[in-house]
């Protein structure tokens, strides 16, 4: 270590939180490591030296880098051993951190900024995601960038009604709440939550508790900053706009006409709103040209009209509670839903909210079709998957279709999180479940549409989910200092501007199952959060009422095209008998019946097939292979070998017993062949299982004892 290395630590929720700066990655604009327990994250922030002149947006990138060496693992693939594209978990964590830090940047900055979180060590107890969130906010706060921190983040769990700060993996699995909060001790900027039907009051209490925990980290950050030399702040070049004659003219025209174009008639559809905005721009253009403004200057001026439109939409809500589409602030757009619209799928549901339309389709598979996870923190199997597709035609555009984007992965995971608490256990419903939500038309919160569509499709497929789940996106209109604000139900297009939020809440009639929040403000106070949760519940119940009119409960029968799965237990010691040498036996069963077979280490066998006949045949076959023979049982067996002293008979697959020559007949038998021959199917009774496990059988015990001896008795005749 060098003399320039700075290190400081505090106690946080019973564990040491340590920051170290000046030791690693010192060419970055800002870098540091944060250690929590034995989990270590390197956070680096770099601002490019060159300004991008070709963009009109703030170019922020957040990357979350999982390193398998952090947990002492080598990639499971036989052919690829280095880390590849980010896992879904890494993408979700990057998006979560992005949503927390983005609102605090100066959006006029056109120099690229990249925040990279590299997981260097993970103790499998302290979750790297929350350590990374703390590290990112710490690195930005200590950087020279124009970032309005400090903020930080915390994870809150709940086990047996007790709130837990930064729960371990085990505590998260045991609990009924997994909540991540980013913000300050007064305001919330980002939320991410999964819950098992937690009510609104309890959720709000957990959020307030989270803010208290963030306070101690903020004090720590401020102490550290005071002890470190301060770098000169990066100043974003903000030339004060000169209000020349042309801009004054445009502002005058818009002030006199913008409300007429946006509010005089209800613009119910996205196309109507887009057309009216175009009409406004066209009228503005004509006005400016008529007043002698050069065409080239007019084009530049028209690019600035969007901020005036956003401002007018916000003022309409704040001053008059008037929305562009004519709805009340707590009004949901027209709702409709359908099920069973596709003939050969295992289940389907179509959900419409205004112009947002999502088709969700369920596919049921055998247990062996589960997804195997092999990430840094994720191991094991995943039996429920939700995939979300957002094609360009859903917003009336063209574009490349190159697989799921980060947004698609994020929205799919949110819907998955919302439905997970109501799914049946594997013991009750031993299927692998995949839901795909196709966004066919989008205008406001297609992710919550995917939640509703998925709930419908799962019920249609006969998956015994405990309750229906619905979701709604709540919005916000506010002025710059947040002295005025209004919460909006069912957010859509033009309402998601500066001073707004996208606060998604999903759940059942009895409680919340998922939350996701991002905002374009510097944070939401407690009053806004509480009102949003309560208004979201009202909307959710209204949506559930519409969904329940179509399908109230899961269907009793699966689709005829879905596989049937039968599960039963066998003696674990007999698993090898079902598999056979080199898999010979199990492959023979599969080849002859066409079923799929999965066997777990505890002896649980799952057999799946769409054909009842094939299923019955395979189940019988496996049960026969693993059957524990007991004295007194009678079988129809096949004679396989004949020796001088008796005949060997196969009574079950790969299980033979011997009929001693004395047990062939009540009469004296000179030769075994006098009674039976190889290939004969004969009834036999188990009369003994000796200490070595050998099975002794009797043919004569299955026959009535003759009244008198018949020396010519011959079974084979």
Secondary structure as GFF3:
##gff-version 3
##sequence-region A 1 717
A	DSSP	beta_strand	6	12	.	.	.	ID=ss1
A	DSSP	beta_strand	15	21	.	.	.	ID=ss2
A	DSSP	beta_strand	30	36	.	.	.	ID=ss3
A	DSSP	beta_strand	39	51	.	.	.	ID=ss4
A	DSSP	beta_strand	60	65	.	.	.	ID=ss5
A	DSSP	three_ten_helix	68	71	.	.	.	ID=ss6
A	DSSP	alpha_helix	88	101	.	.	.	ID=ss7
A	DSSP	three_ten_helix	102	104	.	.	.	ID=ss8
A	DSSP	beta_strand	111	121	.	.	.	ID=ss9
A	DSSP	alpha_helix	128	141	.	.	.	ID=ss10
A	DSSP	beta_strand	152	159	.	.	.	ID=ss11
A	DSSP	beta_strand	162	165	.	.	.	ID=ss12
A	DSSP	alpha_helix	169	174	.	.	.	ID=ss13
A	DSSP	beta_strand	177	183	.	.	.	ID=ss14
A	DSSP	beta_strand	188	198	.	.	.	ID=ss15
A	DSSP	alpha_helix	200	227	.	.	.	ID=ss16
A	DSSP	alpha_helix	245	263	.	.	.	ID=ss17
A	DSSP	alpha_helix	270	290	.	.	.	ID=ss18
A	DSSP	alpha_helix	295	302	.	.	.	ID=ss19
A	DSSP	alpha_helix	305	320	.	.	.	ID=ss20
A	DSSP	beta_strand	335	339	.	.	.	ID=ss21
A	DSSP	beta_strand	347	353	.	.	.	ID=ss22
A	DSSP	beta_strand	356	365	.	.	.	ID=ss23
A	DSSP	three_ten_helix	367	369	.	.	.	ID=ss24
A	DSSP	beta_strand	371	374	.	.	.	ID=ss25
A	DSSP	beta_strand	379	382	.	.	.	ID=ss26
A	DSSP	beta_strand	384	390	.	.	.	ID=ss27
A	DSSP	three_ten_helix	392	395	.	.	.	ID=ss28
A	DSSP	alpha_helix	406	420	.	.	.	ID=ss29
A	DSSP	beta_strand	432	441	.	.	.	ID=ss30
A	DSSP	alpha_helix	446	460	.	.	.	ID=ss31
A	DSSP	beta_strand	470	478	.	.	.	ID=ss32
A	DSSP	beta_strand	485	489	.	.	.	ID=ss33
A	DSSP	three_ten_helix	493	495	.	.	.	ID=ss34
A	DSSP	beta_strand	501	507	.	.	.	ID=ss35
A	DSSP	beta_strand	512	519	.	.	.	ID=ss36
A	DSSP	alpha_helix	526	550	.	.	.	ID=ss37
A	DSSP	beta_strand	564	569	.	.	.	ID=ss38
A	DSSP	three_ten_helix	572	574	.	.	.	ID=ss39
A	DSSP	alpha_helix	575	579	.	.	.	ID=ss40
A	DSSP	three_ten_helix	581	583	.	.	.	ID=ss41
A	DSSP	alpha_helix	584	593	.	.	.	ID=ss42
A	DSSP	beta_strand	596	599	.	.	.	ID=ss43
A	DSSP	beta_strand	604	609	.	.	.	ID=ss44
A	DSSP	alpha_helix	612	625	.	.	.	ID=ss45
A	DSSP	beta_strand	634	643	.	.	.	ID=ss46
A	DSSP	beta_strand	646	652	.	.	.	ID=ss47
A	DSSP	beta_strand	655	660	.	.	.	ID=ss48
A	DSSP	three_ten_helix	661	663	.	.	.	ID=ss49
A	DSSP	three_ten_helix	672	674	.	.	.	ID=ss50
A	DSSP	beta_strand	681	689	.	.	.	ID=ss51
A	DSSP	beta_strand	695	698	.	.	.	ID=ss52
A	DSSP	three_ten_helix	700	702	.	.	.	ID=ss53
###
